[in-house]
Amino acid sequence: MMTEPASSCLPDAVYMLGVGGMGMAPLAIYLSQAGVSVTGWDDCLRPEMKVLLREHGVQLSPVLPDSFTLVVRSSAIGDDHELIIDARSRGASVLRRGELLAQVVQGRQLVAVVGSHGKTTTTGLLIHLLTKVGFPCGYLLGGLFRSDLSPAKYCAESPWIIAEVDESDGTVEGFAPDITVAVNFDWDHADRYAQESDLRDAFVRLFARTQDYVIIPEDCEVLNHIAPSNKALRCQSSAGFNASNSALALATARELGAEVSLSLLSDFPGIRRRQDIIGKTRGVTLLADYAHHPTEVTALLQHARSEWPGRQIVIFQPHRYTRTRQFAAEFARSLSSADDVMLLPVYAASEAPIVTGKSEAIVDASGQDWPVLTPDDLPRVLDQAIRGSRPATVLFIGAGDIDELARRFARDWQIADDWREELSLYTKLTLGEPLAGKTTLRVGGAARFYAEPDGTDDLEQLLYFAKQSNLPWFALGRGSNLIVADEGFPGLVISLRGEGFREFTLLDNGRVNVGAGLPLKRLCGLAAKQGLGGFEFLEGIPGTLGGALRMNAGAMGNWMFDVVESVEFMTPSGEIAQLPSEDFHVEYRCCNELLDSMALSAVLRSGASTPGDSIREQMDAYAGRRKESQPREPSAGCIFKNPPGNHAGKLIDELGLKGHRIGGAEVSMVHGNFIINRNRASAADVLALIRKIRAVVLRERGVELEPEALLVGHNWKDVL
């Protein structure tokens, strides 16, 4: 028989740090429903969680309100977080999530679900059963349902509350449940429980504090040994994935007095991040799962092998250094059943790095050559692996931020796979292509999509795809006069590297038709062989014809458009047009018509016919002048445009900025308008140095230098 609930110990107001976490968000929603003023913040708040919290009345603020005297933090938030320091300096009370939960459930009848893994699924199954039959109770799930059902519910008319209780941080010691559901027992959380016996003792103490029943699976030897005989209710499950969790949920619901049956679980929506199918096309299935313990990983891979066909490709992100160190060999055994394995670096949560707890420890224990990939490298490597394996099942496994990486990859891979169906076999299309090595400065991240079209038909198709997908695109030549942001480019990068874009065709009257993808150095060499002069000034510019046309590149007193008769180009809509040079609006380092269109080829006019040896002598002379006046280290060429009546390099030199350095980026001692990559510079180093130079020149000379180099991935106006 139900009794009226006693009043639980609810605060008037609480600030929750890490509010987007799977333990914190449901507690925030529960408290808000109960009338508590809840404000919170999370440095990594996902958009869907932001919407959910706001829908339930949770306020979001990165600043601790003056009136709040209670702060609750997730286990991932360390003592050194600035808001924790701020709270303590004000004298506010700081609790862990489990400590507040223990206070909240006081005065109510608690069903506590515990265990090394499977807690959230079992709790979700129990909530589903009780909701189906209209059994009134409050609950706190440690995750999100796949349906619209809330992860938390405050129920004033019932004494019962169902909640996951986490043993990982020791806060389990604050609970005295009426019913404890122990899903399983596997030694975990070595940072808190140095020995398996320490965790076992924590369970023994919890069972002793349990008022009525301890519900356990019949086949767990440890739980059967430590559960008090006068409280233990053992339930037997049939074979099958999640069968034990279902049996425990059914047994618990019946113990509460609810009339339930197994058939009620037929429409269980499931829990997010548990076998989530995040992509499916052309024989490839992509899934994401929260598994982060060897037992979970083993069960998941066995189940996936029986459910989804093809080659099994696993991407695993270990969770916490201590767990990785503890279970490196076990993880290696669990993962070894997969056909291909890739690892990401450990998701640290709040832990400091441990050398023996890195992902490499799993690789070492496996004896395999499994790669440990950065998140930036993953799309490219995984894309290649999937393309060579159909049918295939790809599993993203882990409890960190791998879920976000997985969904991002699944979205982009689906797009790329659809595009490839419409492109010729000879067009290259990749995900996550590194761009740093394709630039002369050697900095920057990857392209979301990267393509080398085989011809104009595929180029037109790529521009159409970009437009349909609302993606920005950028034409990449040899990457000179270019800075790529560390974050890379969030759209499509197109490079005309195919032979069809590198033609050099002799015409009449000393004219040549040159493809936009032909390097300028190669252009000069071919022209010299034919005795065609007038192009020598281009020899030392490390770019392609397309880039030189777009930038109206110049050197030695000459400009690109000085030798152009006409240009063929493709508009963003895929139309091919050709215009004579006089119809282009050309200025210093810019051709307006080619800012949004892509040059395909140009007809160039040579000077008078000249012996090849004479042309080469002139090219060598220009090259010698460049060697004397320009640095040999990686650079993007001139960083700033020359201001009217002056030279940027001269100003920088006069102000003593040569040799100035930020990180691995340095102002060249040879030429002040060059920034060189001295020692593995990042784009952030280069941009910081550019800001520094501009500030000094503006302060000392009143001249605002304008960048000449192109910036990809950011806008100059946003970074200056």
RONU-205332 format. One record per residue (C-alpha): z, y, x. Coordinates in nm, 2 decimals. Layout:
// RONU-205332
       zz       yy       xx
        Z        Y        X
...
// end
This chain:
// RONU-205332
       zz       yy       xx
     0.00     0.00     0.00
    -0.09     0.34     0.12
     0.17     0.60     0.19
     0.14     0.98     0.21
     0.07     1.08     0.57
     0.33     1.26     0.76
     0.22     1.59     0.91
     0.06     1.54     1.25
     0.13     1.77     1.54
    -0.17     2.00     1.52
    -0.19     2.32     1.73
    -0.28     2.65     1.57
    -0.55     2.72     1.83
    -0.70     2.54     2.12
    -0.95     2.61     2.40
    -1.14     2.30     2.50
    -1.31     2.29     2.84
    -1.58     2.03     2.87
    -1.62     2.05     2.49
    -1.97     1.89     2.50
    -1.84     1.55     2.64
    -1.84     1.24     2.42
    -1.46     1.24     2.41
    -1.41     1.61     2.37
    -1.67     1.70     2.10
    -1.54     1.46     1.83
    -1.18     1.58     1.90
    -1.30     1.94     1.87
    -1.47     1.87     1.54
    -1.17     1.68     1.40
    -0.94     1.97     1.49
    -1.17     2.22     1.34
    -1.19     2.02     1.01
    -0.81     2.01     1.01
    -0.80     2.39     1.02
    -0.73     2.45     1.39
    -0.90     2.74     1.55
    -1.12     2.57     1.82
    -1.31     2.75     2.09
    -1.46     2.57     2.39
    -1.71     2.57     2.67
    -1.91     2.33     2.87
    -2.11     2.41     3.18
    -2.37     2.15     3.09
    -2.38     2.18     2.71
    -2.68     2.00     2.56
    -2.87     2.18     2.29
    -2.81     1.91     2.02
    -2.44     1.92     2.10
    -2.43     2.30     2.08
    -2.58     2.28     1.73
    -2.34     2.00     1.62
    -2.03     2.19     1.74
    -2.14     2.52     1.57
    -2.21     2.34     1.25
    -1.85     2.22     1.24
    -1.70     2.56     1.31
    -1.64     2.52     1.68
    -1.68     2.85     1.87
    -1.84     2.86     2.21
    -1.73     3.10     2.48
    -1.73     3.08     2.86
    -1.42     3.31     2.86
    -1.07     3.20     2.76
    -0.96     3.42     2.47
    -0.64     3.62     2.55
    -0.45     3.48     2.25
    -0.50     3.12     2.34
    -0.20     2.95     2.50
    -0.33     2.59     2.49
    -0.62     2.46     2.70
    -0.75     2.10     2.69
    -0.99     1.97     2.95
    -1.20     1.66     2.98
    -1.13     1.41     3.26
    -1.45     1.54     3.43
    -1.29     1.89     3.48
    -1.10     1.93     3.81
    -0.80     2.15     3.89
    -1.03     2.38     4.08
    -1.23     2.49     3.78
    -1.21     2.87     3.75
    -1.10     2.85     3.38
    -0.82     2.61     3.46
    -0.70     2.84     3.73
    -0.73     3.13     3.49
    -0.53     2.95     3.22
    -0.25     2.85     3.45
    -0.23     3.20     3.59
    -0.17     3.32     3.24
     0.10     3.06     3.17
    -0.11     2.87     2.93
    -0.04     2.50     2.87
    -0.31     2.27     3.01
    -0.35     1.92     2.87
    -0.59     1.64     2.92
    -0.80     1.52     2.63
    -0.59     1.21     2.58
    -0.26     1.40     2.60
    -0.36     1.62     2.31
    -0.50     1.33     2.11
    -0.16     1.15     2.15
     0.01     1.46     1.99
    -0.25     1.49     1.71
    -0.21     1.13     1.59
     0.17     1.15     1.58
     0.30     1.10     1.23
    -0.01     0.91     1.13
    -0.09     0.54     1.13
    -0.31     0.48     1.43
    -0.57     0.21     1.49
    -0.63     0.24     1.87
    -0.95     0.08     2.01
    -0.92     0.01     2.38
    -1.11    -0.19     2.64
    -1.32    -0.17     2.95
    -1.64    -0.14     2.75
    -1.77    -0.16     2.40
    -1.50     0.07     2.26
    -1.75     0.31     2.10
    -1.97     0.05     1.94
    -1.67    -0.14     1.80
    -1.51     0.18     1.67
    -1.85     0.28     1.52
    -1.88    -0.06     1.34
    -1.53    -0.02     1.20
    -1.60     0.33     1.08
    -1.92     0.22     0.92
    -1.75    -0.07     0.73
    -1.47     0.15     0.60
    -1.71     0.43     0.50
    -1.94     0.18     0.31
    -1.65     0.06     0.09
    -1.49     0.40     0.05
    -1.17     0.33     0.24
    -1.01     0.66     0.31
    -0.92     0.73     0.67
    -0.97     0.98     0.95
    -1.15     0.88     1.27
    -1.26     1.00     1.61
    -1.56     0.82     1.77
    -1.62     0.85     2.14
    -1.99     0.91     2.09
    -2.25     1.00     1.83
    -2.40     0.79     1.55
    -2.78     0.76     1.54
    -2.75     0.88     1.18
    -2.62     1.21     1.06
    -2.27     1.07     1.01
    -2.02     1.29     1.19
    -1.85     1.16     1.50
    -1.51     1.27     1.36
    -1.34     1.31     1.02
    -1.01     1.47     0.93
    -0.86     1.30     0.62
    -0.56     1.46     0.47
    -0.51     1.21     0.19
    -0.48     0.90     0.41
    -0.22     0.81     0.68
    -0.48     0.61     0.88
    -0.67     0.74     1.17
    -0.90     0.53     1.39
    -0.96     0.65     1.75
    -1.07     0.53     2.08
    -0.80     0.55     2.34
    -0.90     0.58     2.70
    -0.71     0.40     2.97
    -0.92     0.55     3.25
    -0.70     0.85     3.31
    -0.37     0.70     3.23
    -0.32     0.90     2.90
    -0.30     0.56     2.72
     0.07     0.57     2.81
     0.13     0.84     2.54
     0.02     0.62     2.25
     0.22     0.39     2.02
    -0.04     0.26     1.77
     0.02     0.07     1.45
    -0.27    -0.15     1.53
    -0.44    -0.20     1.87
    -0.79    -0.34     1.89
    -0.85    -0.46     2.25
    -1.22    -0.52     2.28
    -1.21    -0.69     2.62
    -1.05    -0.67     2.96
    -1.24    -0.60     3.29
    -1.08    -0.44     3.59
    -1.22    -0.09     3.62
    -1.11     0.27     3.72
    -1.00     0.18     4.07
    -0.91     0.55     4.12
    -0.62     0.50     3.88
    -0.56     0.13     3.89
    -0.57     0.01     4.25
    -0.52    -0.35     4.16
    -0.63    -0.55     3.86
    -0.27    -0.62     3.79
    -0.20    -0.24     3.75
    -0.45    -0.22     3.46
    -0.32    -0.54     3.31
     0.03    -0.39     3.31
    -0.09    -0.08     3.13
    -0.23    -0.31     2.86
     0.10    -0.50     2.84
     0.29    -0.17     2.79
     0.05    -0.06     2.52
     0.08    -0.39     2.34
     0.46    -0.36     2.36
     0.44    -0.01     2.20
     0.21    -0.14     1.92
     0.40    -0.15     1.59
     0.21    -0.42     1.40
    -0.09    -0.61     1.53
    -0.29    -0.65     1.85
    -0.64    -0.77     1.75
    -0.82    -0.95     2.04
    -1.13    -1.17     2.09
    -1.04    -1.53     2.11
    -1.25    -1.59     2.42
    -1.09    -1.33     2.65
    -0.85    -1.52     2.88
    -0.66    -1.22     3.01
    -0.60    -1.06     2.67
    -0.49    -1.40     2.52
    -0.25    -1.43     2.80
    -0.08    -1.09     2.78
    -0.09    -1.02     2.40
     0.25    -1.07     2.24
     0.24    -1.39     2.04
     0.42    -1.23     1.75
     0.16    -0.95     1.72
    -0.16    -1.11     1.83
    -0.45    -1.17     1.59
    -0.73    -1.36     1.75
    -1.08    -1.34     1.61
    -1.37    -1.57     1.68
    -1.73    -1.45     1.70
    -2.06    -1.62     1.69
    -2.31    -1.60     1.97
    -2.53    -1.29     2.01
    -2.53    -0.94     2.14
    -2.25    -0.73     1.99
    -2.12    -1.03     1.80
    -1.77    -0.99     1.94
    -1.76    -0.62     1.86
    -1.87    -0.70     1.50
    -1.61    -0.97     1.46
    -1.33    -0.73     1.58
    -1.45    -0.46     1.34
    -1.45    -0.70     1.05
    -1.11    -0.84     1.13
    -0.96    -0.49     1.17
    -1.11    -0.36     0.84
    -0.97    -0.66     0.65
    -0.63    -0.61     0.81
    -0.63    -0.26     0.68
    -0.69    -0.40     0.33
    -1.06    -0.32     0.30
    -1.28    -0.58     0.13
    -1.57    -0.61     0.37
    -1.83    -0.86     0.48
    -2.08    -0.91     0.76
    -2.37    -0.81     0.54
    -2.24    -0.45     0.53
    -2.33    -0.42     0.89
    -2.70    -0.48     0.83
    -2.77    -0.11     0.80
    -2.54     0.00     1.08
    -2.73     0.30     1.24
    -2.60     0.23     1.59
    -2.46     0.46     1.85
    -2.67     0.69     2.06
    -2.72     0.60     2.42
    -2.68     0.23     2.33
    -3.02     0.07     2.35
    -3.19     0.38     2.24
    -3.57     0.34     2.22
    -3.69     0.67     2.36
    -4.06     0.59     2.40
    -4.30     0.32     2.30
    -4.68     0.31     2.36
    -4.96     0.08     2.48
    -4.73    -0.21     2.57
    -4.46    -0.01     2.74
    -4.11     0.04     2.58
    -3.86     0.29     2.73
    -3.49     0.25     2.65
    -3.17     0.44     2.75
    -2.83     0.28     2.75
    -2.48     0.40     2.85
    -2.38     0.08     3.04
    -2.19     0.16     3.35
    -1.99    -0.15     3.43
    -2.14    -0.47     3.58
    -2.05    -0.68     3.27
    -2.22    -0.43     3.05
    -2.53    -0.42     3.27
    -2.56    -0.79     3.28
    -2.53    -0.82     2.90
    -2.78    -0.54     2.84
    -3.05    -0.69     3.08
    -3.01    -1.03     2.93
    -3.05    -0.89     2.58
    -3.34    -0.67     2.67
    -3.52    -0.97     2.83
    -3.50    -1.16     2.50
    -3.59    -0.86     2.28
    -3.86    -0.67     2.47
    -4.15    -0.83     2.66
    -4.31    -0.77     3.00
    -4.19    -0.66     3.34
    -3.84    -0.53     3.34
    -3.80    -0.20     3.53
    -3.45    -0.06     3.57
    -3.34     0.28     3.67
    -2.96     0.28     3.73
    -2.73     0.58     3.79
    -2.39     0.46     3.90
    -2.09     0.65     3.75
    -1.82     0.76     3.98
    -1.78     0.68     4.35
    -1.47     0.48     4.31
    -1.64     0.25     4.05
    -1.94     0.21     4.27
    -1.73     0.12     4.58
    -1.53    -0.12     4.37
    -1.82    -0.30     4.21
    -2.11    -0.26     4.46
    -2.16    -0.64     4.49
    -2.12    -0.70     4.12
    -2.37    -0.43     4.04
    -2.62    -0.58     4.28
    -2.58    -0.92     4.11
    -2.62    -0.76     3.77
    -2.93    -0.57     3.86
    -3.10    -0.85     4.05
    -3.23    -1.01     3.73
    -3.47    -0.71     3.68
    -3.82    -0.72     3.82
    -3.80    -0.37     3.97
    -3.49    -0.17     4.04
    -3.45     0.20     4.13
    -3.12     0.38     4.18
    -3.02     0.74     4.14
    -2.74     0.91     4.33
    -2.39     0.85     4.19
    -2.29     1.07     3.90
    -1.96     1.19     4.04
    -1.79     1.33     3.73
    -1.48     1.50     3.89
    -1.47     1.29     4.20
    -1.52     1.40     4.56
    -1.79     1.20     4.75
    -1.69     0.87     4.91
    -1.93     0.74     5.18
    -1.87     0.38     5.08
    -1.91     0.46     4.71
    -2.27     0.59     4.72
    -2.56     0.42     4.56
    -2.67     0.29     4.90
    -2.37     0.06     4.88
    -2.53    -0.13     4.59
    -2.86    -0.15     4.78
    -2.68    -0.29     5.09
    -2.50    -0.55     4.88
    -2.83    -0.66     4.72
    -3.02    -0.72     5.04
    -3.32    -0.57     4.86
    -3.52    -0.26     4.94
    -3.44    -0.08     4.62
    -3.51     0.29     4.65
    -3.24     0.55     4.59
    -3.44     0.84     4.43
    -3.36     1.20     4.37
    -3.41     1.32     4.01
    -3.71     1.52     4.14
    -3.87     1.21     4.29
    -3.81     0.98     4.00
    -4.09     1.09     3.76
    -4.36     1.03     4.03
    -4.23     0.70     4.15
    -4.16     0.56     3.81
    -4.49     0.67     3.67
    -4.67     0.48     3.94
    -4.46     0.17     3.88
    -4.52     0.17     3.50
    -4.89     0.22     3.54
    -4.91    -0.10     3.74
    -4.71    -0.30     3.49
    -4.82    -0.35     3.13
    -4.65    -0.48     2.92
    -4.32    -0.35     3.06
    -3.97    -0.26     2.95
    -3.82     0.04     3.13
    -3.44     0.08     3.10
    -3.25     0.39     3.20
    -2.89     0.28     3.25
    -2.58     0.48     3.32
    -2.30     0.71     3.18
    -2.39     1.03     3.36
    -2.68     1.27     3.30
    -2.94     0.99     3.33
    -2.99     1.02     2.95
    -3.13     1.37     2.99
    -3.36     1.26     3.27
    -3.47     0.96     3.07
    -3.57     1.16     2.76
    -3.75     1.42     2.97
    -3.94     1.14     3.15
    -4.02     0.96     2.83
    -4.16     1.28     2.67
    -4.38     1.36     2.98
    -4.49     1.00     3.04
    -4.61     0.97     2.68
    -4.81     1.29     2.72
    -4.96     1.18     3.05
    -5.04     0.83     2.91
    -5.23     0.99     2.62
    -5.42     1.22     2.85
    -5.53     0.94     3.08
    -5.69     0.77     2.78
    -5.94     1.06     2.76
    -5.99     1.12     3.13
    -6.23     0.94     3.37
    -6.09     0.68     3.60
    -6.16     0.90     3.90
    -5.94     1.19     3.79
    -5.59     1.18     3.94
    -5.31     1.27     3.70
    -4.95     1.23     3.82
    -4.60     1.33     3.71
    -4.35     1.51     3.93
    -4.60     1.57     4.21
    -4.42     1.74     4.51
    -4.58     2.08     4.58
    -4.40     2.19     4.89
    -4.63     1.98     5.11
    -4.94     2.12     4.94
    -4.84     2.48     5.05
    -4.85     2.65     5.39
    -4.49     2.77     5.35
    -4.36     2.41     5.28
    -4.11     2.51     5.01
    -4.07     2.44     4.64
    -4.02     2.17     4.39
    -4.26     1.95     4.19
    -4.52     2.00     3.93
    -4.44     1.86     3.59
    -4.80     1.75     3.56
    -5.05     1.75     3.85
    -5.42     1.68     3.82
    -5.73     1.65     4.05
    -6.02     1.64     3.80
    -6.33     1.44     3.90
    -6.56     1.70     3.75
    -6.61     1.99     3.51
    -6.58     1.76     3.20
    -6.24     1.64     3.30
    -6.14     1.99     3.40
    -6.24     2.11     3.05
    -6.04     1.83     2.90
    -5.73     1.91     3.11
    -5.74     2.28     3.00
    -5.77     2.16     2.64
    -5.47     1.93     2.68
    -5.26     2.21     2.83
    -5.35     2.44     2.54
    -5.27     2.18     2.28
    -4.94     2.10     2.45
    -4.85     2.47     2.49
    -4.82     2.42     2.87
    -4.89     2.68     3.13
    -5.14     2.58     3.40
    -5.20     2.69     3.75
    -5.49     2.64     3.99
    -5.38     2.53     4.34
    -5.61     2.55     4.64
    -5.46     2.49     4.98
    -5.14     2.66     4.89
    -5.16     2.97     5.12
    -5.03     3.30     5.00
    -4.81     3.10     4.76
    -4.44     3.05     4.70
    -4.34     2.76     4.47
    -3.99     2.79     4.31
    -3.74     2.52     4.40
    -3.74     2.42     4.03
    -4.12     2.35     4.06
    -4.38     2.44     3.80
    -4.30     2.35     3.44
    -4.66     2.29     3.34
    -4.99     2.16     3.47
    -5.11     2.22     3.83
    -5.48     2.16     3.88
    -5.63     2.12     4.22
    -6.01     2.10     4.27
    -5.99     1.86     4.56
    -6.26     1.62     4.43
    -6.59     1.61     4.63
    -6.77     1.75     4.33
    -6.60     2.08     4.38
    -6.66     2.09     4.76
    -7.04     2.12     4.77
    -7.22     2.34     5.02
    -7.58     2.38     4.91
    -7.84     2.59     5.09
    -8.05     2.82     4.87
    -8.33     3.06     4.96
    -8.30     3.39     5.15
    -7.99     3.30     5.34
    -7.78     3.22     5.03
    -7.56     2.92     4.97
    -7.39     2.77     4.67
    -7.03     2.68     4.75
    -6.78     2.48     4.55
    -6.44     2.64     4.47
    -6.26     2.35     4.63
    -6.42     2.39     4.97
    -6.17     2.50     5.24
    -6.27     2.83     5.40
    -6.26     2.69     5.75
    -6.50     2.42     5.64
    -6.73     2.68     5.48
    -6.74     2.87     5.81
    -6.82     2.56     6.01
    -7.10     2.45     5.78
    -7.25     2.81     5.77
    -7.24     2.82     6.15
    -7.44     2.50     6.17
    -7.71     2.66     5.96
    -7.71     2.98     6.16
    -7.57     3.18     5.86
    -7.35     3.46     5.97
    -7.13     3.70     5.78
    -6.86     3.45     5.69
    -6.68     3.45     6.02
    -6.39     3.66     5.90
    -6.29     3.38     5.65
    -6.24     3.12     5.93
    -5.87     3.18     5.99
    -5.77     3.21     5.62
    -5.60     2.88     5.53
    -5.73     2.86     5.17
    -6.02     2.74     4.96
    -6.30     2.94     4.82
    -6.15     2.94     4.47
    -5.82     3.09     4.60
    -6.01     3.35     4.81
    -6.21     3.46     4.50
    -5.90     3.49     4.29
    -5.71     3.69     4.55
    -6.02     3.87     4.69
    -5.89     3.75     5.02
    -5.96     3.97     5.32
    -5.93     3.98     5.70
    -6.08     4.17     6.00
    -6.19     4.46     5.78
    -6.39     4.24     5.53
    -6.33     4.12     5.18
    -6.43     3.80     5.00
    -6.64     3.98     4.74
    -6.83     4.16     5.02
    -7.03     3.83     5.05
    -7.04     3.72     4.68
    -7.36     3.73     4.48
    -7.23     3.55     4.17
    -6.94     3.33     4.05
    -6.94     3.04     3.81
    -6.60     2.99     3.64
    -6.43     2.81     3.35
    -6.24     3.01     3.09
    -5.91     2.88     2.95
    -6.10     2.76     2.64
    -6.31     2.54     2.86
    -6.63     2.75     2.85
    -6.84     2.77     3.17
    -6.97     3.12     3.25
    -7.15     3.28     3.54
    -7.14     3.65     3.63
    -7.29     3.86     3.91
    -7.03     4.01     4.15
    -7.08     4.36     4.02
    -6.95     4.25     3.68
    -6.61     4.15     3.83
    -6.33     4.40     3.85
    -6.21     4.35     4.20
    -5.93     4.53     4.38
    -5.69     4.47     4.67
    -5.58     4.11     4.66
    -5.69     4.06     4.30
    -5.99     3.97     4.09
    -5.89     4.04     3.73
    -6.14     3.80     3.56
    -6.01     3.51     3.76
    -5.64     3.56     3.68
    -5.67     3.34     3.37
    -6.00     3.16     3.44
    -6.08     2.91     3.72
    -6.36     2.96     3.97
    -6.59     2.66     3.99
    -6.84     2.78     4.25
    -7.00     3.09     4.40
    -7.33     3.19     4.54
    -7.27     3.37     4.87
    -7.49     3.59     5.07
    -7.50     3.55     5.44
    -7.59     3.82     5.69
    -7.89     3.81     5.92
    -7.98     3.47     6.06
    -7.78     3.43     6.38
    -7.77     3.15     6.65
    -7.48     2.91     6.58
    -7.33     2.97     6.92
    -7.29     3.34     6.85
    -7.13     3.27     6.52
    -6.88     3.04     6.68
    -6.80     3.29     6.95
    -6.72     3.54     6.68
    -6.51     3.29     6.49
    -6.32     3.20     6.81
    -6.26     3.57     6.88
    -6.11     3.62     6.53
    -5.90     3.30     6.57
    -5.77     3.44     6.90
    -5.67     3.76     6.74
    -5.49     3.57     6.47
    -5.30     3.36     6.71
    -5.18     3.67     6.89
    -5.08     3.86     6.58
    -4.96     3.59     6.34
    -4.68     3.33     6.37
    -4.77     2.96     6.41
    -4.47     2.84     6.20
    -4.51     2.75     5.83
    -4.56     3.07     5.63
    -4.73     3.20     5.32
    -4.92     3.47     5.50
    -4.85     3.83     5.43
    -4.56     3.85     5.19
    -4.60     4.22     5.08
    -4.90     4.43     5.00
    -4.95     4.72     5.22
    -4.82     5.04     5.05
    -5.07     5.34     5.03
    -5.11     5.50     5.37
    -4.88     5.26     5.55
    -4.83     4.89     5.65
    -4.56     4.67     5.52
    -4.52     4.49     5.86
    -4.48     4.82     6.04
    -4.21     4.94     5.80
    -4.02     4.61     5.84
    -4.05     4.62     6.22
    -3.93     4.98     6.24
    -3.62     4.90     6.04
    -3.52     4.62     6.28
    -3.56     4.34     6.02
    -3.76     4.11     6.25
    -3.56     3.79     6.31
    -3.34     3.85     6.00
    -3.26     3.52     5.85
    -3.13     3.37     5.53
    -3.08     3.00     5.53
    -3.39     2.84     5.68
    -3.61     3.15     5.61
    -3.67     3.41     5.88
    -3.87     3.73     5.92
    -4.12     3.65     6.19
    -4.07     3.81     6.53
    -4.45     3.81     6.57
    -4.54     3.99     6.25
    -4.29     4.16     6.03
    -4.48     4.09     5.71
    -4.45     3.72     5.75
    -4.16     3.51     5.65
    -4.15     3.17     5.83
    -3.99     2.84     5.74
    -3.78     2.81     6.04
    -3.55     2.52     5.94
    -3.61     2.34     5.61
    -3.59     2.66     5.41
    -3.57     2.65     5.03
    -3.76     2.88     4.80
    -3.43     3.04     4.72
    -3.38     3.13     5.09
    -3.73     3.29     5.09
    -3.67     3.48     4.77
    -3.33     3.60     4.89
    -3.49     3.73     5.21
    -3.76     3.91     5.02
    -3.50     4.08     4.80
    -3.31     4.18     5.12
    -3.62     4.33     5.28
    -3.72     4.52     4.97
    -3.38     4.67     4.93
    -3.36     4.79     5.29
    -3.71     4.94     5.29
    -3.64     5.11     4.96
    -3.30     5.25     5.07
    -3.42     5.36     5.42
    -3.78     5.48     5.35
    -3.80     5.52     4.97
    -4.09     5.27     4.96
    -4.09     4.99     4.70
    -4.27     4.70     4.85
    -4.48     4.49     4.61
    -4.52     4.12     4.68
    -4.87     4.00     4.78
    -4.78     3.63     4.77
    -4.81     3.45     4.44
    -4.49     3.31     4.29
    -4.52     2.99     4.09
    -4.24     2.86     3.87
    -4.08     3.20     3.83
    -4.20     3.56     3.76
    -4.16     3.82     4.03
    -4.01     4.06     3.78
    -3.73     3.81     3.71
    -3.63     3.74     4.07
    -3.66     4.08     4.23
// end
